[in-house]
Amino acid sequence: MSRSDDEPDELQVWRVLSEAGLVEIRLDEFAERIRDVKRIVTGRLRDLLDFNNRVQERESAAYSLGTLKGLELKVQANAPKPPDPPKI
Amino acid sequence: MMKSTAKQLDTAANWPPQEGQLISLKSSAASETATLKEVRWGLVWRDFILEDGRVIPEHRISGCPLPQAWRKISEVTDQEREECEERLLSMAGAGMDPRKRDQSFWAELNQYLAYTYLRFKPAGSKVQDQDKE
């Protein structure tokens, strides 16, 4: 009985995303995960600057980075406020 | 053991559940049953939309066959990605409830982050189509 050829890829993607903490993101982790992904996109964008023939990919990465920045600001602005510390 | 395998095969053959079906799931709060309204593909995995509007990823639905069918990032069109980005920014602009994890905004944001990570992550570990030109 042969399994799908895609199975190793799917399991690998699951592992990669799990290790990056991106399969199940808790509410209090979203801002941090956005920052993590922004770092990845920024690194890729930096690499792409060395290639003159990958303009479209560069533009797409830049757009994604802008989207992530916008989402980060909104998520931070909507973060639940911690309760005030008790006054002594 | 035989029964278990037979049940798994049966589940896989009938997966995903039908609209209107009662499904068991693990929500962000607890294990429960709920009525399925719709199954929708996100950028990476399938989301199950419940009658009450909550959005639950497929891997939290009881009986989900393993490994789950996930999309390859190359299957996502530029238009689909751009629409997702617009939708997320629009939903964020309209305000989200920071206490409701199963809200559609958080579900879509989770998938967008997973997809964007897979798309731009450094080469080295071989993951679907990462280095396709």
gemmi code that builds the backbone of each chain (N, CA, C; Angstrom):
import gemmi

chains = {
    "A": [
        ("MET", (0.846, -1.194, 0.000), (0.000, 0.000, 0.000), (0.883, 1.246, 0.000)),
        ("SER", (0.754, 2.058, -1.008), (1.604, 3.239, -1.049), (0.831, 4.460, -0.573)),
        ("ARG", (1.514, 5.285, 0.178), (0.909, 6.518, 0.669), (1.124, 7.609, -0.373)),
        ("SER", (0.416, 8.700, -0.210), (0.554, 9.818, -1.137), (1.992, 10.339, -1.132)),
        ("ASP", (2.472, 10.730, -2.323), (3.815, 11.291, -2.408), (3.916, 12.614, -1.660)),
        ("ASP", (2.787, 13.227, -1.442), (2.792, 14.528, -0.775), (2.946, 14.415, 0.733)),
        ("GLU", (2.733, 13.224, 1.266), (2.696, 13.089, 2.715), (3.947, 13.625, 3.416)),
        ("PRO", (5.147, 13.284, 2.943), (6.322, 13.816, 3.646), (6.337, 15.338, 3.662)),
        ("ASP", (5.943, 15.964, 2.559), (5.904, 17.425, 2.505), (4.939, 17.987, 3.535)),
        ("GLU", (3.753, 17.360, 3.617), (2.745, 17.870, 4.542), (3.227, 17.769, 5.985)),
        ("LEU", (3.838, 16.633, 6.292), (4.340, 16.463, 7.654), (5.469, 17.440, 7.931)),
        ("GLN", (6.277, 17.658, 6.896), (7.400, 18.579, 7.073), (6.907, 20.011, 7.292)),
        ("VAL", (5.884, 20.377, 6.533), (5.331, 21.726, 6.697), (4.750, 21.879, 8.092)),
        ("TRP", (4.049, 20.837, 8.542), (3.475, 20.866, 9.898), (4.590, 21.064, 10.931)),
        ("ARG", (5.679, 20.323, 10.769), (6.783, 20.415, 11.730), (7.398, 21.818, 11.705)),
        ("VAL", (7.640, 22.325, 10.498), (8.265, 23.644, 10.366), (7.388, 24.726, 11.001)),
        ("LEU", (6.093, 24.649, 10.723), (5.187, 25.663, 11.277), (5.039, 25.508, 12.790)),
        ("SER", (5.026, 24.255, 13.257), (4.921, 24.031, 14.699), (6.136, 24.605, 15.415)),
        ("GLU", (7.308, 24.324, 14.838), (8.535, 24.821, 15.462), (8.568, 26.350, 15.489)),
        ("ALA", (7.953, 26.957, 14.484), (7.913, 28.422, 14.434), (6.759, 28.978, 15.274)),
        ("GLY", (5.986, 28.075, 15.870), (4.862, 28.511, 16.709), (3.732, 29.123, 15.903)),
        ("LEU", (3.539, 28.623, 14.678), (2.564, 29.267, 13.793), (1.354, 28.403, 13.455)),
        ("VAL", (1.222, 27.240, 14.100), (0.034, 26.417, 13.837), (-1.103, 26.859, 14.740)),
        ("GLU", (-0.814, 26.997, 15.996), (-1.819, 27.426, 16.974), (-1.272, 28.637, 17.712)),
        ("ILE", (-1.653, 29.802, 17.279), (-1.151, 31.019, 17.929), (-2.149, 31.466, 18.991)),
        ("ARG", (-1.673, 31.614, 20.207), (-2.564, 32.093, 21.275), (-2.752, 33.609, 21.113)),
        ("LEU", (-3.846, 34.093, 21.661), (-4.146, 35.521, 21.515), (-2.997, 36.418, 21.977)),
        ("ASP", (-2.379, 36.023, 23.086), (-1.313, 36.875, 23.617), (0.013, 36.690, 22.879)),
        ("GLU", (0.034, 35.827, 21.870), (1.274, 35.588, 21.131), (1.285, 36.246, 19.750)),
        ("PHE", (0.146, 36.763, 19.310), (0.064, 37.240, 17.928), (1.086, 38.342, 17.620)),
        ("ALA", (1.213, 39.302, 18.519), (2.129, 40.417, 18.240), (3.559, 39.902, 18.057)),
        ("GLU", (3.934, 38.955, 18.896), (5.290, 38.400, 18.803), (5.476, 37.594, 17.512)),
        ("ARG", (4.451, 36.813, 17.159), (4.548, 36.010, 15.930), (4.615, 36.924, 14.707)),
        ("ILE", (3.873, 38.027, 14.732), (3.939, 38.974, 13.605), (5.369, 39.506, 13.490)),
        ("ARG", (5.957, 39.827, 14.622), (7.347, 40.328, 14.598), (8.289, 39.269, 14.035)),
        ("ASP", (8.082, 38.003, 14.431), (8.930, 36.914, 13.914), (8.840, 36.834, 12.383)),
        ("VAL", (7.608, 36.884, 11.886), (7.420, 36.750, 10.435), (7.965, 37.988, 9.716)),
        ("LYS", (7.806, 39.144, 10.348), (8.376, 40.365, 9.756), (9.887, 40.231, 9.593)),
        ("ARG", (10.526, 39.628, 10.588), (11.982, 39.430, 10.506), (12.342, 38.542, 9.317)),
        ("ILE", (11.541, 37.492, 9.108), (11.790, 36.572, 8.000), (11.627, 37.297, 6.662)),
        ("VAL", (10.567, 38.074, 6.558), (10.312, 38.782, 5.290), (11.405, 39.831, 5.054)),
        ("THR", (11.806, 40.514, 6.105), (12.857, 41.524, 5.968), (14.157, 40.888, 5.482)),
        ("GLY", (14.480, 39.734, 6.041), (15.692, 39.020, 5.617), (15.624, 38.632, 4.156)),
        ("ARG", (14.463, 38.154, 3.744), (14.280, 37.754, 2.345), (14.373, 38.972, 1.417)),
        ("LEU", (13.783, 40.060, 1.875), (13.805, 41.290, 1.078), (15.246, 41.768, 0.891)),
        ("ARG", (16.027, 41.657, 1.937), (17.435, 42.053, 1.872), (18.167, 41.203, 0.826)),
        ("ASP", (17.887, 39.885, 0.859), (18.515, 38.985, -0.133), (18.110, 39.375, -1.547)),
        ("LEU", (16.833, 39.709, -1.699), (16.307, 39.987, -3.041), (16.893, 41.266, -3.631)),
        ("LEU", (17.391, 42.156, -2.784), (17.975, 43.396, -3.290), (19.205, 43.123, -4.141)),
        ("ASP", (19.795, 41.933, -3.969), (20.982, 41.573, -4.754), (20.632, 41.094, -6.156)),
        ("PHE", (19.345, 40.881, -6.409), (18.939, 40.370, -7.718), (18.176, 41.446, -8.493)),
        ("ASN", (18.678, 41.751, -9.682), (17.994, 42.760, -10.490), (16.764, 42.214, -11.190)),
        ("ASN", (16.707, 40.879, -11.328), (15.640, 40.284, -12.135), (14.476, 39.772, -11.297)),
        ("ARG", (14.411, 40.134, -10.045), (13.331, 39.606, -9.205), (12.512, 40.740, -8.593)),
        ("VAL", (12.205, 41.667, -9.479), (11.508, 42.877, -9.042), (10.134, 42.542, -8.460)),
        ("GLN", (9.418, 41.642, -9.139), (8.056, 41.339, -8.706), (8.054, 40.704, -7.315)),
        ("GLU", (8.997, 39.783, -7.093), (9.074, 39.119, -5.790), (9.439, 40.137, -4.700)),
        ("ARG", (10.322, 41.060, -5.092), (10.751, 42.094, -4.149), (9.565, 42.990, -3.766)),
        ("GLU", (8.803, 43.365, -4.777), (7.648, 44.229, -4.513), (6.617, 43.510, -3.652)),
        ("SER", (6.444, 42.239, -3.937), (5.471, 41.451, -3.184), (5.917, 41.319, -1.725)),
        ("ALA", (7.211, 41.085, -1.521), (7.745, 40.977, -0.153), (7.578, 42.307, 0.581)),
        ("ALA", (7.845, 43.393, -0.131), (7.716, 44.716, 0.492), (6.259, 44.979, 0.874)),
        ("TYR", (5.359, 44.561, 0.005), (3.932, 44.760, 0.294), (3.513, 43.939, 1.517)),
        ("SER", (3.981, 42.685, 1.565), (3.661, 41.828, 2.712), (4.210, 42.431, 4.011)),
        ("LEU", (5.399, 42.995, 3.900), (6.003, 43.617, 5.079), (5.147, 44.791, 5.563)),
        ("GLY", (4.660, 45.570, 4.615), (3.783, 46.691, 4.967), (2.495, 46.199, 5.610)),
        ("THR", (1.955, 45.110, 5.062), (0.732, 44.540, 5.631), (0.978, 44.087, 7.061)),
        ("LEU", (2.090, 43.403, 7.264), (2.416, 42.900, 8.604), (2.588, 44.053, 9.592)),
        ("LYS", (3.225, 45.117, 9.128), (3.426, 46.284, 9.993), (2.075, 46.873, 10.407)),
        ("GLY", (1.192, 47.002, 9.408), (-0.139, 47.541, 9.697), (-0.898, 46.664, 10.674)),
        ("LEU", (-0.804, 45.361, 10.480), (-1.508, 44.426, 11.369), (-0.907, 44.457, 12.773)),
        ("GLU", (0.404, 44.580, 12.825), (1.084, 44.622, 14.129), (0.589, 45.820, 14.948)),
        ("LEU", (0.487, 46.960, 14.285), (0.032, 48.160, 14.997), (-1.393, 47.988, 15.516)),
        ("LYS", (-2.255, 47.394, 14.675), (-3.651, 47.193, 15.084), (-3.753, 46.197, 16.239)),
        ("VAL", (-2.978, 45.125, 16.128), (-3.031, 44.098, 17.180), (-2.520, 44.678, 18.495)),
        ("GLN", (-1.443, 45.444, 18.412), (-0.907, 46.065, 19.635), (-1.915, 47.037, 20.242)),
        ("ALA", (-2.576, 47.795, 19.361), (-3.537, 48.782, 19.855), (-4.742, 48.110, 20.506)),
        ("ASN", (-5.054, 46.885, 20.077), (-6.226, 46.179, 20.604), (-5.876, 45.191, 21.716)),
        ("ALA", (-4.614, 45.146, 22.097), (-4.217, 44.180, 23.131), (-4.965, 44.470, 24.421)),
        ("PRO", (-5.435, 43.411, 25.105), (-6.137, 43.647, 26.361), (-5.223, 44.316, 27.368)),
        ("LYS", (-5.775, 45.296, 28.051), (-4.965, 46.019, 29.042), (-4.774, 45.152, 30.286)),
        ("PRO", (-3.545, 45.073, 30.786), (-3.340, 44.333, 32.036), (-4.021, 45.074, 33.187)),
        ("PRO", (-4.483, 44.319, 34.162), (-5.157, 44.997, 35.288), (-4.186, 45.907, 36.034)),
        ("ASP", (-4.740, 46.995, 36.562), (-3.889, 47.926, 37.315), (-3.313, 47.230, 38.542)),
        ("PRO", (-2.054, 47.483, 38.847), (-1.485, 46.871, 40.056), (-2.194, 47.439, 41.291)),
        ("PRO", (-2.339, 46.622, 42.292), (-3.019, 47.118, 43.514), (-2.232, 48.263, 44.155)),
        ("LYS", (-2.984, 49.282, 44.592), (-2.309, 50.416, 45.226), (-2.005, 50.069, 46.680)),
        ("ILE", (-0.806, 50.417, 47.051), (-0.414, 50.116, 48.439), (-0.682, 51.329, 49.321)),
    ],
    "B": [
        ("MET", (-8.576, -2.934, 17.246), (-7.583, -2.358, 16.323), (-8.134, -2.341, 14.894)),
        ("MET", (-8.676, -3.526, 14.484), (-9.275, -3.609, 13.151), (-10.436, -2.635, 13.019)),
        ("LYS", (-11.240, -2.599, 14.088), (-12.400, -1.720, 14.072), (-11.957, -0.268, 13.966)),
        ("SER", (-10.882, 0.050, 14.726), (-10.383, 1.409, 14.728), (-9.919, 1.813, 13.331)),
        ("THR", (-9.185, 0.913, 12.661), (-8.695, 1.213, 11.318), (-9.864, 1.386, 10.352)),
        ("ALA", (-10.840, 0.495, 10.474), (-12.000, 0.585, 9.591), (-12.738, 1.911, 9.808)),
        ("LYS", (-12.836, 2.311, 11.069), (-13.520, 3.568, 11.375), (-12.765, 4.760, 10.784)),
        ("GLN", (-11.392, 4.686, 10.876), (-10.589, 5.771, 10.324), (-10.796, 5.891, 8.817)),
        ("LEU", (-10.813, 4.726, 8.131), (-11.004, 4.740, 6.681), (-12.365, 5.325, 6.343)),
        ("ASP", (-13.357, 4.941, 7.143), (-14.707, 5.434, 6.920), (-14.751, 6.951, 7.106)),
        ("THR", (-14.082, 7.422, 8.167), (-14.055, 8.858, 8.438), (-13.383, 9.603, 7.290)),
        ("ALA", (-12.242, 9.062, 6.820), (-11.509, 9.724, 5.743), (-12.356, 9.801, 4.474)),
        ("ALA", (-13.111, 8.731, 4.221), (-13.940, 8.711, 3.016), (-15.063, 9.739, 3.105)),
        ("ASN", (-15.507, 10.005, 4.316), (-16.621, 10.942, 4.488), (-16.166, 12.322, 4.954)),
        ("TRP", (-14.898, 12.589, 4.736), (-14.358, 13.862, 5.211), (-14.294, 14.860, 4.077)),
        ("PRO", (-14.534, 16.123, 4.227), (-14.978, 16.759, 5.467), (-16.473, 16.543, 5.712)),
        ("PRO", (-16.932, 16.785, 6.923), (-18.356, 16.635, 7.235), (-19.213, 17.578, 6.391)),
        ("GLN", (-20.471, 17.244, 6.332), (-21.405, 18.039, 5.529), (-21.905, 19.253, 6.308)),
        ("GLU", (-22.298, 20.258, 5.547), (-22.935, 21.448, 6.113), (-24.168, 21.027, 6.924)),
        ("GLY", (-24.314, 21.574, 8.098), (-25.468, 21.254, 8.942), (-25.224, 20.089, 9.888)),
        ("GLN", (-24.098, 19.415, 9.690), (-23.776, 18.253, 10.527), (-23.262, 18.711, 11.895)),
        ("LEU", (-23.555, 17.905, 12.905), (-23.046, 18.186, 14.243), (-21.621, 17.631, 14.328)),
        ("ILE", (-20.669, 18.454, 14.708), (-19.278, 18.002, 14.770), (-18.715, 18.212, 16.179)),
        ("SER", (-17.735, 17.372, 16.520), (-17.039, 17.534, 17.798), (-15.742, 18.275, 17.528)),
        ("LEU", (-15.407, 19.169, 18.397), (-14.212, 19.983, 18.179), (-13.615, 20.444, 19.488)),
        ("LYS", (-12.384, 20.928, 19.364), (-11.738, 21.519, 20.521), (-11.642, 23.005, 20.228)),
        ("SER", (-12.494, 23.794, 20.833), (-12.447, 25.234, 20.603), (-11.331, 25.816, 21.466)),
        ("SER", (-11.160, 27.135, 21.403), (-10.114, 27.748, 22.224), (-10.457, 27.625, 23.705)),
        ("ALA", (-11.722, 27.346, 23.998), (-12.133, 27.285, 25.408), (-12.254, 25.854, 25.926)),
        ("ALA", (-12.835, 24.956, 25.126), (-13.110, 23.611, 25.645), (-13.471, 22.662, 24.502)),
        ("SER", (-13.622, 21.383, 24.844), (-14.136, 20.422, 23.874), (-15.648, 20.558, 23.854)),
        ("GLU", (-16.218, 20.499, 22.661), (-17.666, 20.701, 22.559), (-18.168, 20.162, 21.225)),
        ("THR", (-19.475, 20.201, 21.061), (-20.060, 19.887, 19.759), (-20.754, 21.132, 19.240)),
        ("ALA", (-20.788, 21.251, 17.917), (-21.416, 22.431, 17.320), (-21.866, 22.076, 15.909)),
        ("THR", (-22.713, 22.912, 15.354), (-23.219, 22.665, 14.001), (-22.318, 23.348, 12.971)),
        ("LEU", (-21.947, 22.572, 11.960), (-21.065, 23.082, 10.912), (-21.867, 23.880, 9.888)),
        ("LYS", (-21.390, 25.075, 9.615), (-22.073, 25.894, 8.605), (-21.388, 25.761, 7.247)),
        ("GLU", (-20.045, 25.758, 7.291), (-19.320, 25.804, 6.017), (-17.874, 25.370, 6.229)),
        ("VAL", (-17.288, 24.760, 5.220), (-15.856, 24.452, 5.250), (-15.205, 25.315, 4.179)),
        ("ARG", (-14.159, 26.019, 4.570), (-13.556, 26.982, 3.636), (-12.029, 26.829, 3.639)),
        ("TRP", (-11.444, 26.838, 2.457), (-9.983, 26.792, 2.379), (-9.404, 28.149, 2.739)),
        ("GLY", (-8.379, 28.141, 3.587), (-7.596, 29.339, 3.839), (-6.347, 29.269, 2.978)),
        ("LEU", (-5.342, 30.079, 3.309), (-4.118, 30.101, 2.511), (-3.304, 28.823, 2.700)),
        ("VAL", (-3.498, 28.140, 3.831), (-2.712, 26.926, 4.106), (-3.615, 25.723, 4.412)),
        ("TRP", (-4.552, 25.883, 5.325), (-5.388, 24.749, 5.723), (-6.870, 25.125, 5.624)),
        ("ARG", (-7.711, 24.125, 5.912), (-9.157, 24.367, 5.865), (-9.651, 24.875, 7.205)),
        ("ASP", (-10.567, 25.811, 7.145), (-11.236, 26.303, 8.346), (-12.672, 25.819, 8.344)),
        ("PHE", (-13.156, 25.459, 9.521), (-14.547, 25.040, 9.681), (-15.307, 26.193, 10.316)),
        ("ILE", (-16.289, 26.693, 9.608), (-17.079, 27.811, 10.133), (-18.336, 27.239, 10.781)),
        ("LEU", (-18.546, 27.585, 12.024), (-19.685, 27.063, 12.769), (-20.904, 27.972, 12.591)),
        ("GLU", (-22.050, 27.435, 12.937), (-23.305, 28.193, 12.808), (-23.240, 29.510, 13.571)),
        ("ASP", (-22.531, 29.514, 14.705), (-22.478, 30.738, 15.512), (-21.383, 31.704, 15.041)),
        ("GLY", (-20.743, 31.391, 13.910), (-19.774, 32.310, 13.328), (-18.333, 32.051, 13.722)),
        ("ARG", (-18.111, 31.178, 14.681), (-16.738, 30.907, 15.076), (-16.004, 30.148, 13.968)),
        ("VAL", (-14.705, 30.345, 13.896), (-13.893, 29.709, 12.865), (-12.871, 28.799, 13.540)),
        ("ILE", (-12.938, 27.503, 13.208), (-12.083, 26.516, 13.871), (-11.216, 25.830, 12.809)),
        ("PRO", (-9.883, 25.789, 13.015), (-9.046, 25.114, 12.023), (-9.318, 23.612, 11.989)),
        ("GLU", (-9.115, 23.025, 10.830), (-9.459, 21.610, 10.630), (-8.785, 20.692, 11.646)),
        ("HIS", (-7.547, 21.004, 12.024), (-6.840, 20.089, 12.924), (-7.442, 20.055, 14.328)),
        ("ARG", (-8.385, 20.957, 14.623), (-9.038, 20.907, 15.928), (-10.418, 20.244, 15.866)),
        ("ILE", (-10.735, 19.686, 14.703), (-12.013, 18.992, 14.558), (-11.786, 17.503, 14.828)),
        ("SER", (-12.624, 16.944, 15.659), (-12.492, 15.534, 16.007), (-12.724, 14.652, 14.779)),
        ("GLY", (-11.835, 13.654, 14.594), (-11.978, 12.728, 13.481), (-11.268, 13.172, 12.221)),
        ("CYS", (-10.564, 14.303, 12.301), (-9.849, 14.809, 11.122), (-8.765, 13.812, 10.706)),
        ("PRO", (-8.780, 13.348, 9.450), (-7.776, 12.372, 9.024), (-6.368, 12.977, 9.024)),
        ("LEU", (-5.388, 12.131, 9.293), (-3.991, 12.577, 9.292), (-3.231, 11.879, 8.174)),
        ("PRO", (-2.284, 12.508, 7.509), (-1.994, 13.939, 7.628), (-3.074, 14.751, 6.943)),
        ("GLN", (-3.268, 15.963, 7.443), (-4.303, 16.802, 6.845), (-3.879, 17.261, 5.452)),
        ("ALA", (-4.884, 17.522, 4.647), (-4.602, 18.044, 3.308), (-4.324, 19.533, 3.424)),
        ("TRP", (-3.082, 19.897, 3.252), (-2.732, 21.320, 3.283), (-2.352, 21.757, 1.884)),
        ("ARG", (-2.539, 23.027, 1.619), (-2.215, 23.539, 0.291), (-0.717, 23.779, 0.170)),
        ("LYS", (-0.243, 23.690, -1.073), (1.118, 24.127, -1.341), (1.069, 25.640, -1.547)),
        ("ILE", (2.115, 26.323, -1.112), (2.063, 27.787, -1.214), (1.974, 28.240, -2.671)),
        ("SER", (2.480, 27.404, -3.603), (2.403, 27.780, -5.020), (0.968, 27.727, -5.550)),
        ("GLU", (0.070, 27.087, -4.789), (-1.331, 27.012, -5.233), (-2.070, 28.321, -4.959)),
        ("VAL", (-1.520, 29.132, -4.086), (-2.187, 30.389, -3.733), (-1.831, 31.444, -4.777)),
        ("THR", (-2.830, 31.989, -5.423), (-2.574, 32.974, -6.473), (-2.256, 34.339, -5.859)),
        ("ASP", (-1.622, 35.190, -6.660), (-1.319, 36.544, -6.194), (-2.608, 37.265, -5.805)),
        ("GLN", (-3.623, 37.047, -6.618), (-4.902, 37.725, -6.357), (-5.487, 37.272, -5.013)),
        ("GLU", (-5.411, 35.965, -4.757), (-5.956, 35.438, -3.501), (-5.196, 36.021, -2.311)),
        ("ARG", (-3.879, 36.067, -2.460), (-3.066, 36.613, -1.363), (-3.398, 38.089, -1.130)),
        ("GLU", (-3.488, 38.838, -2.229), (-3.767, 40.268, -2.093), (-5.141, 40.506, -1.471)),
        ("GLU", (-6.108, 39.683, -1.866), (-7.456, 39.822, -1.282), (-7.428, 39.533, 0.211)),
        ("CYS", (-6.638, 38.531, 0.578), (-6.513, 38.182, 1.998), (-5.883, 39.348, 2.769)),
        ("GLU", (-4.848, 39.951, 2.184), (-4.181, 41.072, 2.851), (-5.138, 42.251, 3.027)),
        ("GLU", (-5.902, 42.528, 1.972), (-6.876, 43.622, 2.055), (-7.937, 43.343, 3.123)),
        ("ARG", (-8.395, 42.096, 3.125), (-9.448, 41.701, 4.072), (-8.944, 41.825, 5.517)),
        ("LEU", (-7.731, 41.362, 5.740), (-7.172, 41.422, 7.094), (-7.036, 42.865, 7.572)),
        ("LEU", (-6.507, 43.727, 6.689), (-6.338, 45.127, 7.076), (-7.686, 45.784, 7.328)),
        ("SER", (-8.657, 45.398, 6.503), (-9.999, 45.950, 6.677), (-10.624, 45.488, 8.005)),
        ("MET", (-10.496, 44.186, 8.294), (-11.046, 43.658, 9.554), (-10.328, 44.288, 10.743)),
        ("ALA", (-9.004, 44.453, 10.612), (-8.238, 45.055, 11.710), (-8.683, 46.492, 11.930)),
        ("GLY", (-8.955, 47.181, 10.826), (-9.404, 48.567, 10.912), (-10.765, 48.679, 11.583)),
        ("ALA", (-11.586, 47.653, 11.356), (-12.940, 47.672, 11.942), (-12.906, 47.303, 13.421)),
        ("GLY", (-11.762, 46.789, 13.856), (-11.620, 46.414, 15.271), (-11.873, 44.939, 15.483)),
        ("MET", (-11.052, 44.350, 16.338), (-11.215, 42.923, 16.644), (-11.351, 42.767, 18.146)),
        ("ASP", (-11.966, 41.673, 18.530), (-12.120, 41.430, 19.964), (-10.902, 40.660, 20.459)),
        ("PRO", (-10.094, 41.276, 21.308), (-8.864, 40.614, 21.748), (-9.102, 39.442, 22.696)),
        ("ARG", (-10.379, 39.138, 22.967), (-10.640, 37.998, 23.860), (-11.241, 36.809, 23.133)),
        ("LYS", (-11.614, 36.988, 21.864), (-12.294, 35.909, 21.146), (-11.379, 35.300, 20.098)),
        ("ARG", (-10.675, 34.252, 20.487), (-9.679, 33.640, 19.611), (-10.309, 33.011, 18.363)),
        ("ASP", (-11.551, 32.550, 18.482), (-12.181, 31.857, 17.360), (-12.875, 32.803, 16.381)),
        ("GLN", (-12.620, 34.095, 16.539), (-13.154, 35.091, 15.622), (-12.439, 34.957, 14.269)),
        ("SER", (-13.143, 35.303, 13.173), (-12.559, 35.083, 11.840), (-11.258, 35.862, 11.634)),
        ("PHE", (-11.137, 37.037, 12.249), (-9.902, 37.810, 12.073), (-8.674, 37.030, 12.540)),
        ("TRP", (-8.765, 36.451, 13.727), (-7.609, 35.736, 14.280), (-7.321, 34.469, 13.462)),
        ("ALA", (-8.393, 33.810, 13.000), (-8.213, 32.602, 12.193), (-7.485, 32.937, 10.893)),
        ("GLU", (-7.913, 34.027, 10.272), (-7.299, 34.394, 8.989), (-5.877, 34.919, 9.197)),
        ("LEU", (-5.680, 35.660, 10.287), (-4.335, 36.170, 10.575), (-3.372, 35.012, 10.847)),
        ("ASN", (-3.825, 34.011, 11.571), (-2.984, 32.840, 11.852), (-2.516, 32.199, 10.532)),
        ("GLN", (-3.455, 32.022, 9.624), (-3.102, 31.394, 8.343), (-2.193, 32.304, 7.508)),
        ("TYR", (-2.453, 33.595, 7.549), (-1.622, 34.521, 6.774), (-0.172, 34.493, 7.276)),
        ("LEU", (-0.019, 34.430, 8.596), (1.338, 34.381, 9.154), (2.028, 33.067, 8.775)),
        ("ALA", (1.292, 31.953, 8.846), (1.867, 30.655, 8.474), (2.271, 30.657, 7.002)),
        ("TYR", (1.379, 31.167, 6.169), (1.644, 31.209, 4.724), (2.846, 32.111, 4.407)),
        ("THR", (2.864, 33.289, 5.014), (3.944, 34.247, 4.734), (5.281, 33.694, 5.217)),
        ("TYR", (5.258, 33.006, 6.338), (6.481, 32.384, 6.850), (7.007, 31.341, 5.859)),
        ("LEU", (6.104, 30.473, 5.398), (6.518, 29.429, 4.451), (7.041, 30.044, 3.152)),
        ("ARG", (6.447, 31.139, 2.786), (6.799, 31.763, 1.511), (8.189, 32.408, 1.544)),
        ("PHE", (8.524, 33.001, 2.655), (9.763, 33.781, 2.696), (10.843, 33.198, 3.601)),
        ("LYS", (10.569, 32.073, 4.215), (11.552, 31.567, 5.169), (12.862, 31.250, 4.451)),
        ("PRO", (13.967, 31.350, 5.181), (15.269, 31.140, 4.543), (15.353, 29.758, 3.909)),
        ("ALA", (16.022, 29.684, 2.766), (16.231, 28.395, 2.122), (17.128, 27.554, 3.019)),
        ("GLY", (17.037, 26.255, 2.874), (17.855, 25.374, 3.717), (17.037, 24.179, 4.071)),
        ("SER", (15.972, 24.401, 4.888), (15.074, 23.284, 5.138), (14.103, 23.240, 3.970)),
        ("LYS", (13.979, 22.056, 3.401), (13.207, 21.912, 2.161), (11.718, 21.842, 2.478)),
        ("VAL", (11.032, 22.903, 2.155), (9.590, 22.907, 2.360), (8.930, 23.329, 1.067)),
        ("GLN", (7.825, 22.701, 0.785), (7.072, 22.843, -0.447), (7.295, 24.139, -1.241)),
        ("ASP", (7.912, 23.944, -2.387), (7.992, 24.997, -3.399), (8.735, 26.253, -2.974)),
        ("GLN", (9.414, 26.196, -1.848), (10.062, 27.401, -1.354), (11.002, 28.010, -2.380)),
        ("ASP", (11.729, 27.140, -3.074), (12.757, 27.668, -3.973), (12.351, 27.654, -5.427)),
        ("LYS", (11.074, 27.477, -5.662), (10.612, 27.507, -7.053), (10.822, 28.892, -7.630)),
        ("GLU", (11.322, 28.932, -8.823), (11.507, 30.234, -9.482), (10.285, 30.541, -10.316)),
    ],
}
model = gemmi.Model(1)
for chain_id, residues in chains.items():
    chain = gemmi.Chain(chain_id)
    for i, (resn, *xyz) in enumerate(residues, 1):
        res = gemmi.Residue()
        res.name, res.seqid = resn, gemmi.SeqId(i, " ")
        for name, pos in zip(("N", "CA", "C"), xyz):
            atom = gemmi.Atom()
            atom.name, atom.element = name, gemmi.Element(name[0])
            atom.pos, atom.b_iso = gemmi.Position(*pos), 0.0
            res.add_atom(atom)
        chain.add_residue(res)
    model.add_chain(chain)
structure = gemmi.Structure()
structure.add_model(model)
structure.setup_entities()
